[in-house]
């Protein structure tokens, strides 16, 4: 994949994101710890935030037509709770740290292994973010998904995560993770009621729909994907980690077309299988 940020922004503008909103301090604190630690641990990393700051400055100028705080990246790493962060600033920092991380990985990974290593980086960040958030929320997770009671505990934990993401400004106005599914995937029709989930898992595969209203990083996720073929998916990797903790592999599919859903929603079709399946 090749292009420039400016060219992709021209093709995919996001006017609804031009008015920034404040981000919650707990989300920023957890995400700063998770991103910066995994970024700093990459092979070839020099410890210098200058390349990240340069990317963030360019991003804010190009996407939002605003001046950028020259100390944005440094403060995110060292003093993430010292200020109120705005949505566009976090979008820019997420883009900048992930783009630099993906470029560092490209210097050492074999081309055939690069997509896997980039996805693995996003998962490591999601794992560390989940650890902090789960402690903060005192999440109670089931051991497995074999009974209705365990399924109820899972739904309660997902609802807590959704409320946190909304309260902290990662999502602006909507969160839903639904187990009632009635969609088309290519030529296939996928229909599942919530009551079907446990039996579907026992048979090998279940599904879910994840709906997000104005996720703060939607612009940068689109731009990173067009530039480098991978995006951050902060909340998706977080929920993926939740399922992993209880013994399941769960993530969004690559080939689902969400046409037909409201335009302000980002919608993912998820597959869920047992890790030992």
C-alpha positions, 0 to 999 in steps of 0.5 A: 500500500502506498499513498500520502496522508494528505491524499487519503484525507482528501479521499476520506474526510471526516467532517463530523470529527472536526469539533473536538470533545474532551477525553476522560483521564482514566482512558488516557492514563491506561492507553498512554501506559499501554501504547508507550510501553509496547512502542518503547519495547520494539526492536530498533527503538531509540527512545526518542519521541521526536518521530512520533511528535512529527507524525502527530503534528503533520496529522493535526495540520492535515486532518484538522487544520489546527496548530499542534502542541509541540510537546504533545507526544512527550507529555502523553508518555511522561505526564498523561494526567497533567492536562485534559486531552481532546479527541483530535489530539488522541486521534493524532497520537494514536496514529503517530505512535502506531505508524511509527511502531508499524514502520519500526516493525517493517525494518526487522520483520520479513515481509511475509510476517509483517502483517502478523507482527503488526496485529500482534503489536495491537494485541499487546497494547489491548492486553495491557489496556485491558489489565488496567481497565479491568482492575479499575472497573473491578470486572468479574469474568466467568471461567467459561461460557457453558451456562446461562449464568456465565453468559450473563456475567460476560454480558455484564462485563461487556456492558461495564466496558461499554459504559467506560468507553462512553464515559471516557469519550472513546465512543461519542454516543453509542456502544452495543455488543449484540449476540442477536445477529441477522446479517449477510456476509457475502453470499451467506446469511448469518442468523443467531439469537442470543439464546443460540449462543451457548449451543452455537459455541458447543457446535464450534462457532458463534457470532456477535455484532459490535456497534460503535458510535463515533469512535474517536480514532475512526479517522486515523484507523482509516488512514493507517489502514490505507497507508499500511494495511493495519489499524489500531482497533483499540476497543476491539483488541480490548474486547478480544482480550476479554474473550481470551481471558475466558478461553475463547478466540473472538475478533472482527471478520475482514469481509463483512459489509456493514451497508444498511446500518446507520452511517454514524455507526461503525459495525463489525461482525465477530466470530467467536470460537473456543481456543481449544477448538 
